[in-house]
Amino acid sequence: MINKKQIAAIFVFLIFSLQLKAQTEPKKFEIGPQSFELNGKPFIIRCGEMHFARIPKADWRHRLKMAKAMGLNTVCAYLFWNMHEPQPGQFNWTGQSDAAEFCKIAKEEGLYVILRPGPYSCAEWEFGGFPWWLLKDKTMQLRTQHPYYLERAKKYLLEVGKHLAPMQVSNGGNILMVQVENEYGSYGNDKAYMNIIKSYIKEAGFNVPLFHCDGPSQLKNDHPDGLFAVVNFGSDPEDNFKALTKIQPEGPLMCGEYYPGWFDSWGRPHHKGDTKRIVSELKYMLDHKASFSIYMVHGGTSFGTYSGANAPPYLPQTSSYDYDAPIDEAGNPTPKYYELRKLFSNYLQEGETLPEIPAAKKIQTTGPVTFTAFAGLQQNLPQPVLSDTAKLMEDLGQDFGCVLYQTQLKAGQKASLQFKEIHDYALVYLDKKLIGTLDRRKNNFSISLPARTKNTVLDILVEATGRVNYGYAMLDHKGIHGQVNLISNGVTTELKHWKNYPIRLGDHTIPVVYKPLAGQKPGAGFYKGNFTAVTTEDTYLNLSKWNKGLVWVNGHCLGRFWNIGPTQTMFLPGSWLKTGKNEVIVFDLYGTAKPQMNSTSIPILDQVNEQQLQAHKKKGQQWTGSGLTPHYKGIFENSSKWQDVKFSPVSARYFCLEALSEQKGQPYISVAEIVLLDEKGKEIPRTNWKVVYADSEELSGDDGSASNVFDLQFTSIWHTEWENSSPKPPHQLVIDLGASYKIGGMKLLPRQDNPNGRIKNYQLYFSTLPFKGI
């Protein structure tokens, strides 16, 4: 006879079985004429982006619980190709790269997934997610129909399908949609290429709706027939959705990336997003039944050597990817989180409830680090590769780290050492004595050498600080580019007979032999120490007393540090700690006589120690329009939309935008992006553009550098001075295009985060020669 306990057990089993069946039964997700439809019912996607590669695997469930409790029903997940195929044909879908496990946990927490597999991702990730080894092919043309590129992209995407196609909603999983490529319209316009990538994704077994995303003005460049489009923006949803409906009149509205903050770059202030505006704009979307994905809902950390860079100008990004997101770098809620949870609670769908917010994660402070050993870089170099010229890192078969280039200089007088380019940061030594540095961010690729009374060893230690992840400069080979010249008394001598030492750093690091720290002279090398942790809770390591390099704890590479800021701390996940003794290794390019480090419970995200940006207006420069006739005069509308201008074609290398007035009569102006068009309406490349004059830039209270108008980032702006003084218009910006073009039009994007500084009246000047006085 069955007793009550057995009946209760059978009942629980039946309920569990029904729930399990409901979870695994295939669902139907479709794009309807007006809305997304899940099992035939309208469905608003409330999504947030989080990257499992930027979150310790032990914390995946916690971060997903946080997203669910904020009021999201979906998470967006990038795959980074270089995490899954670090070497050709060597695929990795385990540990930190276990994408299927991330999706599985998301399902268990009641979240759907929008998958963004690439092959290109961007995301401020090293090389935009592309594997470094693509650059070994010198004919490589990324994101094109280049045969080798397509061959490798197909192999990768088919591999993605093996692991993740079974997890689509159509198979009982939780993947709702899959993205084709990423923001391709800001890079190219080959719709056939887009269709090829689409065909690979379908061949990989994905049958849920496919889509692509881009900014409002770029969508038309890469929108092939039959592929659903969503639009990315950081403000003004009304106008941006209008741009979307122009190219896609039918179908639900969706913002594929809505920005609540922004990423940080070394040497620039920490970015933040205005909470009040963000809540207002997300409310607008929900009121209009528009779907969205918050990029990022949780940023996390670009561990190891995976932080990327922008160019031009070259700006490497910090390892902290805090992003001023609703969920902070350590996974805890911010004031923005609570405001969004309150908003979303009013827009839940039938049968939906908000779970409780997980308890805040404790942030501990540990004992100070005691450093005991040192391994000098010069004493631990690997075997060199000999060559007549300096070799690029990729040609040495190396993914990340540094290369030490060494050759002999003959005795001689003072000289100038000149390079075509160095990617990215170099320390120059004569007979092991540091004489100076070269920094790609500042475009300084030459250095003065003192007179030498004897033959001297020249060492150049080049550090790679992240391959470009966005735009036209992505073919970013690391190391010394081109020949190295020694110039003395007007005579140029090419330096040859190089020893190239590949110094691999990051997840894989060259072996070194440590010696006791006492008595060791400070220099480039590895410092080993330890600290004691009572618990395995998260903490932050304070690196502010160090210089530049990488740090590891218990074998895990936390990322890059650089004392110029803005980040001065490194997030250390508790899951990577041990109770008791923990090992710390710091690689510092300069070294220190007194190595010291402690932990803190509060991150330092906004402390910039480097002298801020230099103004483009040089001493003695002065714009004079006297005697010049503007090629075009116009009036911009008072709008945040792209402003399109057409005029009679003109041949020019130099271009001047002169802002005569601002829409509200204010003394300052601002511009987000400028694009010039040739006589056929095609965009002129901006890769070699340089600002040669800006009459005014705000460089202390804001990042208002004039070079922001061609950095491909809609959130950065040229802003004339406002903090200490506000000179009245007119304001001029002069750009050297790098070559002569036949120019027939201009596109200008006003500042996006607020209406201040929008230009009203303006004039355009063009010249084949530099303007007088500039």
C-alpha positions in Angstrom: 0.0 0.0 0.0 1.3 3.5 -0.9 1.8 5.8 2.0 1.4 9.6 2.1 5.2 10.2 1.7 5.3 8.1 -1.4 2.3 9.9 -2.9 3.9 13.2 -2.2 7.2 12.0 -3.8 5.2 10.8 -6.9 3.5 14.2 -7.1 6.8 16.1 -6.9 8.2 13.8 -9.5 5.3 14.4 -11.9 5.4 18.2 -11.4 9.2 18.1 -12.1 8.7 15.9 -15.1 6.0 18.3 -16.5 8.3 21.3 -15.9 11.2 19.6 -17.6 9.0 18.6 -20.5 7.8 22.2 -20.8 11.4 23.4 -20.8 12.6 21.0 -23.5 9.6 21.1 -25.8 10.4 22.9 -29.0 9.0 26.4 -29.3 8.2 28.6 -32.3 9.8 32.0 -32.5 9.0 34.1 -35.5 9.3 37.7 -36.8 5.8 38.8 -37.5 4.6 41.8 -39.5 4.4 44.0 -36.4 5.9 42.1 -33.5 8.1 39.2 -32.5 6.0 36.1 -31.8 6.8 33.3 -29.4 4.4 30.4 -29.8 2.1 32.7 -31.8 1.9 35.4 -29.1 3.5 38.9 -29.3 6.8 39.0 -27.5 8.8 42.0 -26.5 12.5 41.2 -26.2 14.0 42.9 -23.1 17.6 41.9 -23.5 21.0 42.7 -22.0 24.4 41.9 -23.4 27.0 40.1 -21.3 30.0 38.2 -22.6 30.8 34.9 -20.9 34.5 35.4 -21.8 34.5 38.5 -19.6 33.0 36.7 -16.6 34.7 33.9 -14.6 32.8 30.7 -15.3 32.1 30.2 -11.7 30.1 33.5 -11.8 28.0 32.9 -14.9 24.9 31.8 -13.0 25.2 34.8 -10.6 25.4 37.3 -13.5 22.5 35.6 -15.3 20.4 35.7 -12.1 21.2 39.4 -11.8 20.0 40.0 -15.4 16.8 38.1 -14.7 16.1 40.0 -11.5 16.6 43.3 -13.2 13.7 42.5 -15.5 15.3 41.1 -18.6 13.9 38.0 -20.4 16.9 37.5 -22.8 20.6 37.9 -22.8 22.8 38.6 -25.9 26.0 36.6 -26.2 28.9 37.2 -28.4 31.2 34.4 -29.4 34.8 35.5 -29.9 36.4 33.3 -32.7 39.9 33.8 -31.2 38.7 32.2 -27.9 37.4 29.2 -29.7 40.1 28.6 -32.3 43.3 30.1 -30.8 45.4 28.2 -33.3 44.3 27.0 -36.8 42.2 23.9 -36.4 42.5 23.7 -32.6 39.0 24.4 -31.4 38.1 25.0 -27.7 34.6 24.7 -26.3 35.5 23.9 -22.7 36.1 25.8 -19.5 35.9 29.6 -20.0 35.0 28.9 -23.7 32.0 26.6 -23.0 29.4 28.6 -24.8 26.8 25.8 -24.6 27.1 25.7 -20.8 26.5 29.4 -20.6 23.3 29.0 -22.7 22.2 26.1 -20.6 22.6 28.1 -17.4 20.7 31.0 -19.0 17.8 28.6 -19.8 17.8 27.3 -16.3 17.5 30.9 -15.0 14.6 31.6 -17.3 16.4 33.6 -20.0 16.4 33.3 -23.7 19.6 33.9 -25.7 20.4 36.0 -28.8 23.5 34.5 -30.3 26.1 36.7 -32.0 28.7 34.2 -33.4 30.7 36.5 -35.7 32.9 35.7 -37.5 33.5 39.4 -36.6 32.4 40.7 -33.2 34.1 44.0 -32.4 33.1 44.4 -28.7 36.4 46.1 -27.8 37.9 42.6 -27.9 41.4 41.9 -29.3 41.2 42.0 -33.1 37.4 42.2 -32.9 37.4 38.5 -32.1 39.4 37.4 -35.2 42.2 34.9 -34.5 45.6 36.5 -34.8 46.8 33.8 -37.2 44.7 35.2 -40.0 47.4 38.0 -40.2 50.1 35.4 -41.2 48.5 35.6 -44.7 49.9 38.8 -46.1 47.2 39.0 -48.7 44.5 38.9 -46.1 41.4 41.1 -46.6 39.1 40.7 -43.6 35.4 40.7 -44.0 35.5 40.2 -47.8 35.3 37.4 -50.2 39.0 36.7 -49.8 39.2 32.9 -50.3 41.3 32.0 -47.3 39.2 34.3 -45.0 36.0 32.7 -46.2 37.4 29.2 -45.9 38.4 29.7 -42.3 35.2 31.6 -41.4 33.1 28.7 -42.7 35.1 26.1 -40.8 34.6 28.2 -37.6 30.8 28.8 -38.1 30.2 25.1 -38.9 32.0 24.3 -35.6 29.7 26.8 -33.8 26.7 24.9 -35.2 27.9 21.6 -33.8 27.8 23.0 -30.3 25.0 25.5 -30.3 22.5 24.7 -33.1 20.9 22.0 -30.8 20.2 24.7 -28.3 17.8 26.7 -30.5 14.2 27.2 -29.3 13.1 25.1 -32.4 15.0 22.2 -30.8 13.8 22.8 -27.2 16.6 25.1 -26.3 16.6 28.9 -25.6 18.4 30.5 -28.6 15.8 32.8 -30.2 17.8 34.5 -32.9 21.3 34.4 -34.5 23.2 37.4 -35.8 24.9 37.4 -39.3 28.2 39.3 -39.1 28.2 42.5 -37.0 27.8 46.2 -38.0 29.2 45.4 -41.4 27.8 48.6 -42.9 30.4 50.6 -41.1 33.1 48.6 -42.8 31.9 47.5 -46.2 28.9 47.3 -48.6 29.3 43.9 -50.2 25.8 42.4 -49.7 26.9 39.2 -51.5 29.5 38.8 -48.7 26.7 39.2 -46.1 24.7 36.5 -47.9 27.7 34.1 -47.9 28.1 34.4 -44.2 24.3 33.9 -43.8 24.5 30.7 -45.9 27.3 29.4 -43.6 25.2 30.0 -40.5 22.3 28.2 -42.1 24.5 25.3 -43.2 25.7 25.2 -39.6 22.1 24.1 -38.7 20.6 27.4 -37.4 17.0 27.7 -38.4 15.7 30.3 -36.0 15.4 33.9 -37.4 18.6 35.5 -38.5 19.3 39.2 -38.3 22.0 41.8 -38.7 22.6 45.1 -36.9 24.2 48.5 -37.6 24.0 52.2 -36.9 21.1 54.1 -38.5 23.1 55.6 -41.4 25.0 52.3 -42.1 22.1 50.0 -42.4 21.5 50.7 -46.1 25.1 49.6 -46.8 24.8 46.0 -45.6 21.1 45.2 -45.7 20.6 42.3 -48.1 17.0 41.3 -49.0 15.5 38.7 -46.8 17.6 39.4 -43.7 16.0 41.1 -40.7 17.6 44.3 -39.5 17.9 45.9 -36.1 19.4 49.3 -35.4 22.1 50.3 -32.9 22.1 53.6 -31.1 22.8 55.3 -27.8 20.1 58.0 -27.8 17.1 59.4 -29.6 15.1 56.2 -30.3 12.4 58.0 -32.2 14.6 59.3 -35.0 16.7 56.1 -35.1 13.7 53.8 -35.4 12.6 56.1 -38.3 15.9 55.3 -40.0 15.2 51.6 -39.5 11.7 51.7 -41.0 13.1 53.5 -44.1 15.1 50.4 -45.1 12.6 47.9 -43.4 9.1 49.2 -43.5 7.5 46.1 -42.0 8.4 44.1 -38.9 9.0 44.8 -35.2 11.3 47.5 -34.1 14.4 46.6 -32.2 17.5 48.3 -30.9 20.3 45.8 -31.2 22.7 47.8 -29.0 21.5 50.5 -26.6 24.4 52.0 -24.7 24.0 52.8 -21.0 27.7 53.8 -20.7 30.8 53.4 -22.7 34.2 51.6 -22.7 37.4 53.2 -21.5 40.8 53.8 -23.2 44.2 54.2 -21.6 45.0 57.8 -20.8 41.4 59.0 -21.2 38.8 59.7 -18.5 36.3 57.0 -17.4 33.0 57.1 -19.3 29.6 57.3 -17.7 26.0 57.3 -18.9 23.2 59.5 -17.6 20.7 57.3 -15.8 17.7 59.6 -16.1 18.1 59.8 -19.9 18.6 56.0 -20.2 15.5 55.2 -18.2 13.5 57.7 -20.3 14.6 56.3 -23.6 14.0 52.7 -22.6 10.6 53.7 -21.4 9.9 55.2 -24.8 10.9 51.9 -26.5 8.7 49.8 -24.2 5.7 52.2 -24.6 6.1 51.7 -28.4 6.4 48.0 -28.0 10.0 48.1 -29.3 12.5 45.4 -28.3 16.0 46.2 -27.2 19.3 44.9 -26.0 21.3 46.9 -23.4 24.9 47.0 -24.4 26.2 46.3 -21.8 24.0 45.1 -18.9 27.2 43.8 -17.4 30.6 44.5 -18.9 33.0 42.5 -16.8 36.7 42.3 -17.5 38.8 41.7 -20.6 41.0 39.2 -18.9 44.4 38.2 -20.2 45.6 40.0 -23.4 42.1 40.2 -24.9 41.4 44.0 -24.6 41.3 45.6 -28.0 42.0 49.1 -29.5 40.5 51.7 -31.8 42.3 53.5 -34.6 42.8 56.1 -35.9 44.0 57.5 -33.6 45.3 54.4 -32.0 43.7 54.1 -28.5 44.2 50.8 -26.6 41.3 49.9 -24.3 41.5 49.1 -20.6 41.2 45.6 -19.2 38.3 46.8 -17.0 35.1 46.7 -19.1 33.0 48.1 -16.4 31.2 50.2 -19.0 29.2 52.1 -16.3 26.8 49.2 -16.8 23.8 48.5 -14.5 25.7 45.5 -13.1 29.2 46.6 -12.1 32.5 44.8 -12.9 32.2 42.6 -9.8 28.6 41.7 -10.5 26.9 44.0 -8.0 23.9 46.3 -8.7 24.4 50.0 -9.3 21.8 52.8 -8.9 21.2 52.4 -12.6 20.2 48.8 -12.0 17.6 49.6 -9.4 16.1 52.3 -11.7 15.8 49.9 -14.6 14.3 47.2 -12.4 11.7 49.6 -11.3 10.9 50.6 -14.9 10.8 47.0 -16.2 8.5 45.9 -13.4 5.7 47.9 -15.1 6.1 46.1 -18.4 6.2 42.5 -17.5 4.3 40.1 -19.8 1.4 37.8 -18.8 2.5 35.4 -16.1 5.9 37.0 -15.6 7.2 38.0 -12.2 10.5 39.5 -11.0 12.7 37.3 -8.9 14.5 38.7 -5.8 17.8 40.3 -6.5 20.7 38.0 -5.5 22.5 39.0 -2.4 25.3 41.5 -3.1 28.7 39.8 -3.6 31.1 40.7 -0.8 34.4 42.4 -1.8 37.2 41.5 0.5 40.6 43.1 1.3 43.5 40.6 1.6 46.9 40.8 3.2 49.5 42.9 1.3 51.6 41.1 -1.3 55.1 40.1 -0.2 57.5 40.0 -3.2 60.4 37.6 -2.9 61.8 36.8 -6.3 62.6 38.4 -9.7 63.3 37.1 -13.2 64.9 39.8 -15.4 63.7 39.7 -19.0 67.2 40.1 -20.5 68.4 37.0 -18.5 65.4 34.9 -19.6 65.1 35.6 -23.3 64.0 32.7 -25.6 66.1 31.7 -28.6 66.2 34.5 -31.2 65.1 34.4 -34.8 67.8 35.8 -37.0 66.8 38.0 -39.9 68.1 40.8 -42.1 65.2 43.0 -41.1 63.0 43.3 -38.0 60.2 40.7 -38.2 56.6 41.2 -37.3 55.2 39.4 -34.3 52.8 37.3 -36.5 55.7 36.3 -38.7 57.4 34.9 -35.6 54.4 32.7 -35.0 53.4 34.7 -31.9 50.0 35.7 -30.7 50.5 38.1 -27.8 53.2 39.8 -25.7 56.4 41.6 -26.7 59.2 41.2 -29.1 62.8 42.3 -28.3 64.7 43.4 -31.4 68.5 43.6 -31.1 71.3 44.7 -33.4 74.7 46.4 -33.3 75.4 50.1 -33.8 78.8 51.3 -34.9 80.5 54.1 -33.1 79.3 57.4 -34.4 78.0 60.9 -33.8 74.5 61.9 -32.5 71.8 60.4 -34.7 68.1 60.0 -35.1 66.6 56.5 -35.1 63.5 56.5 -37.3 60.8 53.9 -37.9 57.9 53.7 -40.3 55.6 52.6 -37.5 55.8 50.7 -34.3 52.8 48.7 -33.0 52.4 49.6 -30.3 54.7 50.7 -27.4 58.5 50.6 -27.4 61.4 51.0 -24.9 64.7 51.8 -26.6 68.1 50.8 -24.9 71.7 51.4 -25.7 74.0 48.8 -24.0 71.0 47.9 -21.7 70.5 51.6 -20.7 67.0 52.9 -21.3 67.2 56.1 -23.4 63.5 56.7 -24.2 60.1 55.3 -25.3 58.0 55.4 -28.4 54.2 55.4 -28.3 51.9 54.7 -31.2 49.1 56.6 -29.5 51.1 59.8 -30.0 52.5 58.9 -33.5 56.1 59.3 -32.3 58.2 56.9 -34.3 61.6 58.5 -34.0 64.1 59.0 -31.1 67.4 60.8 -30.8 70.5 58.7 -30.0 73.6 60.1 -28.3 77.1 59.9 -29.8 78.8 56.5 -29.4 82.5 56.1 -28.8 82.4 52.4 -29.5 80.2 49.7 -31.0 76.9 49.6 -29.0 74.1 47.1 -28.6 70.7 48.5 -29.6 67.7 46.9 -28.0 64.1 47.8 -28.8 61.5 46.1 -26.6 58.1 46.4 -28.4 54.9 45.6 -26.5 51.6 44.8 -28.3 48.8 46.5 -26.4 45.8 45.2 -28.3 45.0 44.7 -32.0 42.5 47.2 -33.5 38.9 45.8 -33.2 36.9 48.2 -35.3 37.1 50.1 -38.6 39.6 50.3 -41.5 42.8 49.8 -39.5 42.2 46.2 -38.4 45.0 44.7 -40.4 47.1 45.4 -37.3 50.3 43.5 -37.4 52.4 43.9 -34.2 56.0 44.9 -33.9 58.3 47.0 -36.0 56.9 47.9 -39.4 59.3 48.4 -42.3 63.0 49.2 -42.2 64.7 50.9 -39.3 66.9 53.9 -40.3 69.7 55.6 -38.5 70.1 59.2 -39.7 73.3 61.2 -38.9 74.6 64.3 -40.7 72.1 63.9 -43.4 73.2 60.3 -44.2 70.6 57.5 -43.8 71.7 54.0 -43.0 69.3 51.1 -42.8 69.9 48.9 -39.8 70.1 45.2 -40.5 71.2 41.9 -38.9 68.5 41.6 -36.3 67.9 39.2 -33.5 64.2 38.9 -33.0 63.2 37.5 -29.5 59.5 36.5 -29.3 58.3 37.0 -25.8 55.0 35.4 -25.5 52.8 36.7 -22.6 49.3 36.2 -21.4 47.5 32.8 -21.1 50.8 31.3 -22.4 54.0 32.9 -21.1 57.7 32.3 -21.8 59.4 30.1 -19.0 61.6 32.1 -16.7 64.0 31.3 -13.8 63.5 33.4 -10.6 66.2 34.5 -8.3 65.9 36.1 -4.8 64.7 39.7 -5.1 67.4 41.1 -2.8 70.2 42.7 -4.8 68.4 42.6 -8.1 68.5 45.9 -10.1 65.0 47.1 -11.3 64.3 46.5 -14.9 61.9 44.8 -17.3 61.0 41.5 -15.9 58.8 39.3 -13.7 58.2 39.9 -10.0 56.9 37.0 -7.9 55.2 37.3 -4.6 52.4 36.0 -2.4 49.5 37.1 -0.2 47.2 35.5 2.2 43.4 35.4 1.7 41.1 34.3 4.5 38.1 33.7 2.2 37.6 33.2 -1.6 35.6 36.4 -2.1 36.3 38.9 -4.9 38.7 41.7 -4.5 40.6 44.3 -6.5 44.4 44.6 -6.7 45.8 48.1 -6.6 48.4 48.4 -9.3 48.9 52.2 -9.0 52.5 51.9 -7.7 53.5 49.9 -10.8 54.3 51.1 -14.3 53.0 49.1 -17.3 52.5 45.4 -17.9 50.5 42.3 -17.0 49.6 40.5 -13.7 48.8 36.9 -12.9 47.2 35.4 -9.8 47.5 31.6 -9.3 48.2 31.2 -13.0 45.2 33.3 -14.2 46.2 36.4 -16.2 44.0 39.2 -14.9 44.9 41.6 -17.7 46.9 44.7 -18.5 47.8 47.6 -16.2 49.2 51.0 -17.0 49.7 53.7 -14.4 48.5 56.5 -16.7 45.0 55.3 -15.9 42.0 55.8 -15.8 41.9 52.3 -14.3 44.3 51.8 -11.4 42.9 48.5 -10.0 42.4 45.0 -11.4 39.4 42.8 -10.6 40.4 39.6 -9.0 37.6 37.0 -9.0 37.2 35.1 -5.7 36.8 31.8 -7.7 40.5 32.2 -8.7 41.7 32.5 -5.1 42.6 29.9 -2.5 42.2 30.2 1.2 45.7 30.7 2.5 48.7 31.6 0.3 48.1 32.9 -3.2 50.8 33.5 -5.8 51.1 36.9 -7.7 53.4 37.5 -10.7 53.8 41.0 -12.2 55.4 41.6 -15.5 56.5 45.3 -15.6 58.1 46.8 -18.6 60.2 49.2 -16.5 60.5 47.4 -13.2 60.6 48.9 -9.7 63.1 49.1 -6.9 60.4 48.7 -4.3 57.7 46.3 -5.5 54.5 46.6 -3.4 50.9 45.9 -3.8 47.7 45.6 -1.8 44.1 44.9 -2.4 41.1 47.1 -2.0 37.3 46.6 -1.9 36.6 49.7 -4.1 37.8 49.9 -7.7 39.7 52.9 -9.0 38.3 53.5 -12.4 38.8 57.2 -13.1 42.3 58.4 -12.1 44.2 59.7 -15.1 47.9 60.4 -14.4 49.1 61.2 -17.9 49.1 64.7 -19.2 45.9 65.1 -21.1 45.6 65.4 -24.9 47.6 68.0 -26.7 45.7 70.7 -28.6 46.0 70.5 -32.4 46.4 74.3 -32.5 50.2 74.7 -32.5 52.0 77.9 -31.5 51.9 80.4 -34.3 49.1 78.8 -36.1 46.1 81.0 -37.0 43.3 80.4 -39.4 42.7 83.3 -41.8 39.9 83.2 -44.2 40.9 86.4 -45.8 41.2 86.0 -49.5 39.6 82.6 -49.4 36.2 81.8 -50.9 34.1 79.1 -49.3 33.3 76.3 -51.7 30.0 75.8 -50.0 27.8 77.6 -47.4 24.9 75.9 -45.6 22.6 75.6 -42.6 22.2 72.4 -40.7 18.8 71.4 -39.3 18.5 71.2 -35.5 18.5 67.4 -35.3 20.6 64.5 -34.0 20.4 62.8 -37.4 23.2 62.6 -39.9 23.3 65.8 -42.0 23.9 65.2 -45.7 25.5 67.8 -47.9 26.1 67.7 -51.6 28.1 70.2 -53.7 29.9 70.6 -57.0 32.9 68.2 -57.0 36.2 69.7 -56.0 39.8 68.2 -55.9 41.4 68.7 -52.6 43.7 67.2 -49.9 42.9 69.7 -47.2 39.4 70.4 -45.8 38.1 73.0 -43.4 34.8 73.0 -41.6 34.0 76.5 -40.3 31.1 76.6 -37.8 29.7 80.1 -37.9 26.9 79.7 -35.3 25.2 77.2 -32.9 21.5 76.4 -33.0 20.8 78.0 -29.6 23.3 80.8 -30.0 25.8 79.2 -27.6 29.5 79.9 -27.9 30.7 76.3 -28.3 30.1 73.7 -30.9 30.3 69.9 -31.0 30.5 67.3 -33.7 30.5 63.5 -33.4 31.6 62.3 -36.9 32.5 63.7 -40.3 32.5 61.7 -43.5 33.5 63.0 -46.9 32.1 61.5 -50.1 33.7 61.4 -53.6 31.9 62.5 -56.7 30.1 59.2 -56.9 28.8 59.4 -53.4 31.2 56.8 -52.0 32.9 57.4 -48.6 36.5 58.6 -48.8 38.8 56.5 -46.5 39.5 58.1 -43.2 42.4 55.9 -42.3 45.1 58.5 -43.0 43.2 61.6 -41.9 45.1 63.9 -39.5 43.8 67.0 -37.8 46.3 69.8 -38.6 44.3 72.6 -36.9 41.4 73.2 -34.5 40.9 76.7 -33.2 39.5 75.4 -30.0 39.2 72.0 -28.2 38.0 71.1 -24.7 40.8 68.9 -23.3 40.6 69.3 -19.5 36.9 69.0 -18.5 36.1 66.6 -21.3 37.6 64.5 -24.2 36.8 67.1 -26.8 39.7 66.3 -29.1 39.1 67.3 -32.8 40.4 63.8 -33.9 37.2 62.3 -32.4 35.4 63.4 -35.6 36.9 60.4 -37.5 37.4 57.8 -34.8 34.4 55.8 -35.8 32.8 56.2 -32.4 29.5 58.1 -32.3 29.8 58.8 -28.5 33.1 60.7 -28.8 33.0 64.3 -30.0 34.9 67.4 -31.0 33.9 70.0 -28.4 35.2 73.5 -28.4 36.4 74.9 -25.0 33.8 75.4 -22.3 35.3 74.7 -18.8 37.8 77.6 -18.4 36.8 79.8 -21.3 34.2 79.7 -24.1 35.5 81.5 -27.2 32.7 82.5 -29.5 32.3 81.2 -33.1 33.5 81.0 -35.7 35.3 77.8 -35.0 37.5 76.0 -37.6 38.6 72.4 -38.0 41.2 71.6 -40.7 41.9 68.1 -41.7 44.7 66.7 -44.0 43.0 63.8 -45.9 46.4 62.1 -46.5 45.9 62.2 -50.3 44.0 64.2 -52.9 40.4 63.2 -53.7 37.6 64.5 -55.9 35.1 65.4 -53.2 31.4 65.9 -53.9 29.7 65.7 -50.5 29.9 65.6 -46.7 28.0 63.8 -44.0 28.1 65.1 -40.4 26.8 63.5 -37.3 25.9 65.9 -34.5 26.6 65.0 -30.9 24.3 62.2 -29.8 23.9 62.4 -26.0 22.4 65.9 -25.9 21.6 68.8 -28.3 24.3 71.2 -27.0 26.7 72.5 -29.6 24.8 71.6 -32.8 26.1 73.7 -35.6 23.7 76.0 -37.5 25.4 78.1 -40.1 28.7 76.8 -41.6 31.1 77.1 -44.5 33.3 74.5 -46.2 36.8 75.2 -47.7 38.9 72.9 -49.8 42.5 73.1 -51.0 45.1 71.0 -52.7 47.8 72.8 -50.7 47.9 73.5 -46.9 45.9 76.6 -46.0 47.8 79.8 -45.3 48.8 80.1 -41.6 48.1 76.4 -40.8 
